[in-house]
Amino acid sequence: MATLMIDNYDSFTYNIYQYLEQLGAHVVVYRNDKITIEECIALNPRNIVISPGPGHPLNSSGISREVIETFAGKIPILGVCLGEQCMFVHYGGTVTYTGEIVHGKTSSITHDGRGLFKDIPQGIQVTRYHSLSGDPKTLPDCLEITSWTNSRKVMGVRHKEYVMEGVQFHPESIASEAGFRILSNFLKWEGGKWNELRIHDIITSPVISKSSINEASTEIISPSLTKLPDSLSSLQLIVEQRKIDIAKAKCQPGFSPSHLKKTIDLGFVPDTIDIINKNDYLDIAVIAEIKRASPSKGNIDINLHAVEKALQYVSAGINCISVFTESRWFKGSLNDLKEVRNAIDKIPDRPAILQNDFIIDPYQILQSRIYGADAVVLYASLVPKNQLKIMVELAHSLKMKVLMIVLNEEEMKFAASLNIQLIGVNNRDLNTFDINPNKTTSLTKFVPENSILVALSGIRTHEDILVYYRNGAKAVLIGESLIKAHNKTDFIKKLLAVQSTKKRKV
């Protein structure tokens, strides 16, 4: 069962989403005018979060108050900022000017130590972004105040009978103390009424670090980028960020999954070609990367022009261009993918285009097809096998090939069962980014006869390639060393030890 979050068109919505997902929840997000009550009921949510948002709860909260009315007393409900104000006005209270405008400032609060504030220290600093708040003089009889500032401004309310609480501040802000703990308390609740409350620990793999709980500052100028706990590995950091990116993309008008599917069904997508031409199977094929940065190297070429680099690769005679589209750590974009495809689309016998990203959702496969990829990279370790199978089948149905990256024998055998054309063995540990050149050679014996083995990471010299070629690799993916090479053609000639890049004989 999922956590349903009603998005009141606020920039903090996906910060809350991120925190909840990190705590073990599965969150689905719908904007306050894009879902009906009937659809909310059909989702059968485990609990509900009403997000922050601009404006007044009486005219800017969409379906939020109706959601409160429908689910009150049935499942736990949490309101944040505007969400808390919705509770206040729904039960008859007044939300008005608070007497001070606080945007990005922190305040110390006192609380009653119950509900959301169980085991939370007194005097924590919380981040406030509001000019309105509930008027305590109009507090509805069914609600009680749970927290307040030193100037007695209402910072939280709780329903006396129903499992329902709201906070005026932003627990998901990086400047709020104990934000993870507050949201964790909410996620543990089961039941609709306090006298029937059951505490159910859904946190399967806590990722809360002390720094993310204790950090605070007196003021932040604008909503900051989300900060992920220090205990997450580099790969986990990337995946958590991609979850947020995908959720945001799906909510953009004209970019929903159904919209993308319709675009594809109408035929408004470019044709695809084989990722590596069969005439090259007896040689070693080169897949050249386009990326501006990486987590292991930092900035590689932050001013890289994707189209310029792609045309250099075409002139050098490479087989395939891999375009990194992850934006935060690799500084890429889907626009890079689109521009590269447009630039080389009419070139005779053009190279194939491979989208390289951390694909964890079928939605990203739809994006890949629309933006011009011939093939996509899927990492076998990122998602459960059933999800991976769904994404492979979707890619194949859209006439795209898959390069599946594996790390061990089990993943190699699973890739073989899915009829994957290209299987890559990454010599780089995706969590530590250390390189082990023996990883590819140790797995070559498990490569199916009808698949092409691709060697990845740490390839800089002809000797590097020879090791993999002699162990069955038919393609190599080259990134940083080729990106930085002044003359791409000469570099590839030296790499392959050939006089011409046409034949690619090793």
Long-range contacts (C-beta under 8 A, 24 or more apart in sequence): 1-26, 1-44, 1-45, 1-46, 2-26, 2-27, 2-28, 2-43, 2-45, 2-46, 3-27, 3-28, 3-45, 3-46, 3-47, 3-48, 3-49, 3-187, 4-28, 4-30, 4-40, 4-43, 4-45, 4-47, 4-48, 4-49, 5-29, 5-30, 5-48, 5-49, 5-50, 5-51, 6-30, 6-31, 6-32, 6-35, 6-48, 6-49, 6-50, 6-51, 6-62, 6-63, 6-64, 6-67, 6-83, 7-31, 7-32, 7-51, 7-53, 7-251, 8-32, 8-50, 8-51, 8-52, 8-53, 8-54, 8-60, 8-61, 8-62, 8-64, 8-82, 8-83, 9-53, 9-54, 10-51, 10-52, 10-53, 10-54, 10-81, 10-82, 11-223, 12-51, 12-52, 12-80, 12-81, 12-129, 12-170, 12-172, 12-173, 12-223, 13-51, 13-52, 14-226, 14-244, 14-247, 14-248, 15-170, 15-172, 15-173, 15-223, 15-226, 16-49, 16-51, 16-52, 16-80, 16-171, 16-172, 16-183, 17-243, 17-244, 17-247, 18-172, 18-226, 18-228, 18-240, 18-243, 18-244, 19-171, 19-172, 19-179, 19-180, 19-183, 20-49, 20-183, 20-187, 21-240, 21-243, 22-180, 22-207, 22-208, 22-228, 22-229, 22-240, 23-180, 23-183, 23-184, 23-187, 23-202, 23-203, 23-206, 23-208, 24-187, 24-202, 24-203, 24-204, 24-205, 24-206, 25-187, 25-202, 27-247, 29-247, 29-251, 31-62, 31-251, 32-61, 32-62, 32-63, 32-64, 33-62, 33-63, 34-251, 35-63, 36-63, 37-63, 37-66, 37-67, 37-70, 40-67, 40-70, 40-71, 41-70, 45-71, 45-75, 46-75, 46-190, 47-75, 47-76, 47-77, 47-78, 47-186, 47-187, 47-189, 48-75, 48-76, 48-77, 48-78, 49-77, 49-78, 49-79, 49-80, 49-83, 49-186, 50-77, 50-78, 50-79, 50-80, 50-82, 50-83, 50-84, 50-86, 50-87, 50-166, 51-80, 51-81, 51-82, 51-83, 52-80, 52-81, 52-82, 52-83, 52-129, 52-170, 53-81, 53-82, 53-83, 54-82, 55-82, 56-85, 56-95, 56-132, 57-82, 57-85, 57-86, 57-88, 57-89, 57-90, 57-95, 58-89, 58-95, 61-86, 65-89, 65-90, 68-164, 71-192, 72-159, 72-162, 72-164, 72-192, 73-161, 73-162, 73-163, 73-192, 73-193, 74-192, 75-163, 75-191, 75-192, 76-163, 76-164, 76-186, 76-189, 76-190, 76-191, 76-192, 77-162, 77-163, 77-164, 77-165, 78-116, 78-164, 78-165, 78-166, 78-167, 78-183, 78-186, 79-164, 79-165, 79-166, 79-167, 80-166, 80-167, 80-170, 80-171, 80-172, 81-129, 81-130, 81-167, 81-168, 81-169, 81-170, 83-166, 84-134, 84-156, 84-157, 84-166, 84-167, 84-168, 85-132, 85-133, 85-134, 85-166, 85-168, 86-166, 87-143, 87-157, 87-159, 87-164, 87-166, 88-134, 88-139, 88-140, 88-143, 88-157, 88-166, 91-140, 91-142, 91-143, 91-159, 92-138, 92-140, 93-134, 93-135, 93-138, 93-139, 93-140, 93-143, 94-134, 94-135, 94-138, 95-132, 95-133, 95-134, 95-135, 96-132, 96-133, 96-135, 97-131, 97-132, 98-130, 98-131, 98-132, 98-133, 98-153, 99-153, 100-131, 100-151, 100-153, 101-131, 102-128, 102-129, 102-130, 102-131, 103-128, 103-129, 103-130, 103-131, 104-129, 104-175, 104-219, 104-220, 104-221, 104-222, 104-223, 105-218, 105-219, 106-175, 106-176, 106-216, 106-217, 106-218, 106-219, 107-149, 107-150, 107-153, 107-155, 107-169, 108-149, 108-150, 109-147, 109-148, 109-149, 109-155, 109-169, 110-147, 110-148, 110-149, 110-150, 111-146, 111-147, 111-148, 111-155, 111-156, 112-146, 112-147, 114-146, 114-158, 115-146, 115-158, 115-165, 115-185, 116-146, 116-156, 116-158, 116-165, 116-167, 116-182, 116-185, 116-186, 117-146, 117-147, 117-156, 117-182, 117-185, 118-185, 119-181, 119-185, 120-178, 120-181, 120-182, 120-185, 121-177, 121-178, 124-176, 124-177, 124-178, 124-216, 125-175, 125-176, 125-177, 125-216, 126-155, 126-167, 126-169, 126-170, 126-171, 126-173, 126-176, 126-177, 127-169, 127-170, 127-173, 127-174, 127-175, 127-176, 127-220, 128-168, 128-169, 128-170, 129-170, 129-173, 129-223, 130-168, 133-168, 134-168, 160-194, 161-193, 161-194, 161-195, 162-192, 162-193, 162-194, 163-189, 163-191, 163-192, 163-193, 163-194, 163-197, 173-220, 173-223, 173-224, 174-212, 174-215, 174-220, 174-224, 174-226, 174-227, 175-215, 175-216, 175-217, 175-220, 175-224, 176-216, 177-213, 177-214, 177-215, 177-216, 178-213, 179-213, 180-208, 180-212, 180-213, 180-229, 181-208, 181-213, 184-208, 207-231, 207-232, 207-236, 233-431, 233-432, 234-295, 234-430, 234-431, 234-432, 234-433, 235-430, 235-431, 236-431, 238-295, 238-326, 238-328, 238-329, 238-358, 239-358, 239-360, 239-382, 241-328, 242-326, 242-357, 242-358, 242-360, 243-360, 245-327, 246-360, 246-361, 246-363, 246-364, 249-363, 249-367, 250-363, 257-362, 257-363, 257-366, 260-363, 260-366, 260-367, 260-370, 261-366, 263-370, 264-366, 264-369, 264-370, 264-398, 268-370, 269-369, 269-370, 270-341, 270-345, 270-372, 272-373, 272-374, 272-375, 272-398, 272-399, 272-400, 272-401, 273-350, 273-352, 273-374, 274-352, 274-374, 274-401, 275-320, 275-352, 275-354, 275-374, 275-375, 275-401, 275-403, 275-421, 275-422, 276-319, 276-320, 276-352, 276-422, 276-452, 276-474, 276-475, 277-319, 277-349, 280-319, 280-504, 281-452, 281-474, 283-474, 283-503, 283-504, 283-505, 283-506, 284-465, 284-469, 284-473, 284-474, 284-475, 284-476, 284-496, 284-504, 284-506, 285-319, 285-320, 285-452, 285-474, 285-475, 285-476, 285-504, 286-318, 286-319, 286-320, 286-475, 286-476, 286-478, 286-492, 286-495, 286-496, 286-504, 287-318, 287-319, 287-320, 287-321, 287-322, 287-354, 287-454, 287-475, 287-476, 287-477, 287-478, 288-313, 288-316, 288-318, 288-320, 288-321, 288-322, 288-477, 288-478, 288-482, 288-488, 289-322, 289-323, 289-324, 289-356, 289-477, 289-478, 289-479, 289-480, 289-482, 289-483, 290-321, 290-322, 290-323, 290-324, 290-332, 290-336, 290-340, 290-483, 291-324, 291-330, 291-331, 291-332, 291-356, 291-479, 291-483, 292-324, 292-330, 292-331, 292-332, 293-329, 293-330, 293-331, 294-329, 294-330, 294-479, 294-480, 295-329, 295-433, 296-428, 296-433, 297-480, 299-331, 300-479, 300-480, 300-483, 300-484, 301-483, 301-484, 302-331, 304-483, 306-332, 306-336, 306-339, 306-340, 307-339, 307-340, 307-343, 309-483, 310-340, 310-343, 310-344, 311-343, 311-344, 312-488, 313-351, 313-488, 314-344, 314-347, 314-350, 314-351, 315-488, 315-489, 316-488, 316-489, 316-491, 316-492, 316-501, 317-489, 317-492, 317-501, 317-502, 317-504, 318-351, 318-488, 318-492, 318-501, 319-351, 319-352, 319-475, 319-504, 320-351, 320-352, 320-353, 320-354, 320-375, 320-475, 321-351, 321-352, 321-353, 321-354, 322-354, 322-355, 322-356, 322-377, 322-477, 322-479, 323-353, 323-354, 323-355, 323-356, 323-373, 324-356, 324-357, 325-355, 325-356, 325-357, 325-371, 326-357, 326-358, 332-357, 334-367, 334-371, 337-368, 337-371, 337-372, 337-373, 338-371, 338-372, 340-372, 341-371, 341-372, 341-373, 342-372, 345-372, 352-401, 354-403, 358-382, 359-391, 360-387, 362-390, 362-391, 362-394, 365-391, 365-394, 365-395, 365-398, 365-400, 366-394, 366-398, 368-395, 368-400, 369-398, 369-400, 373-400, 374-400, 374-401, 375-400, 375-401, 375-402, 375-403, 375-422, 376-400, 376-401, 376-402, 376-403, 377-402, 377-403, 377-404, 377-405, 377-424, 378-402, 378-403, 378-404, 378-405, 379-404, 379-405, 379-430, 380-404, 380-405, 380-406, 380-407, 380-411, 380-414, 380-415, 381-405, 381-406, 381-407, 381-411, 381-430, 385-414, 388-414, 388-418, 389-418, 392-418, 392-420, 403-454, 405-456, 406-443, 407-439, 408-443, 409-443, 409-446, 412-443, 412-446, 412-447, 413-446, 415-451, 416-446, 416-447, 416-448, 416-451, 419-450, 420-451, 421-450, 421-451, 421-452, 422-451, 422-452, 422-454, 422-475, 423-447, 423-448, 423-451, 423-452, 423-453, 423-454, 424-453, 424-454, 424-455, 424-456, 424-477, 425-453, 425-454, 425-455, 425-456, 426-456, 426-457, 427-455, 427-456, 427-457, 427-458, 428-456, 428-457, 428-458, 437-464, 437-467, 440-468, 440-471, 440-473, 441-467, 441-468, 441-471, 444-471, 444-472, 444-473, 447-472, 459-495, 461-495, 462-494, 462-495, 462-496, 462-497, 462-506, 465-495, 465-496, 465-506, 466-506, 469-506
